Amino acid sequence: MRVTELRFTKETDASRYTLHRGDDLVSVLDYRDDGRTVAMTRAYTVPTFRGHGYAGELVERAIEELEQTGDRKVVPVCWYVADWFEENPSHRGILSPRP
């Protein structure tokens, strides 16, 4: 179930997605975009907000946005993102094939 009081943003200039709860930044997902793939390099939740599923919510929203755009594949460099795909196999179609 999605928590509605959360605000999801894509900060293209900083190459990151963010999740805020009210005015508080709770989680960040860093990425590198080469025009064909988006390498998700680091998922981070502010320590005082850990344990509430914010990183998972952030990854889910980022993946859904990329799926809607449909012009990029994802490379899960970060272990957390890789684990998220293991737990959410219905989204594996967006994964970049391994060389």
C-alpha positions, 0 to 999 in steps of 0.5 A: 500500500502506498503512503500518500503523504510522501512526496516523490521527486526526480532531481535530474541535475543531481542525478537522484530521486528523493522521497520526502515526508512533509518537509523532511527528506527521508530517502535518496536514490542516486543514479547514472543515466547514459541515455540508454540505461539508468544505473541505480547506484545507491539507495539511502534512507536517513537513519532516523527514518529507517525501518519504515519502508521508505527506500522500497517505496522510493525504488518502486516509484522510480521504477514505475516512472521509468516503466511509464517513460519506456525509453531506458533499461535499469542496471541495479548496481546498488545491492538494495535495488537488486534485492528489490527486483528479486522481491518484485519479479513483475518489474524485471522486464525493465532490467538491462540484459547482462553482457 
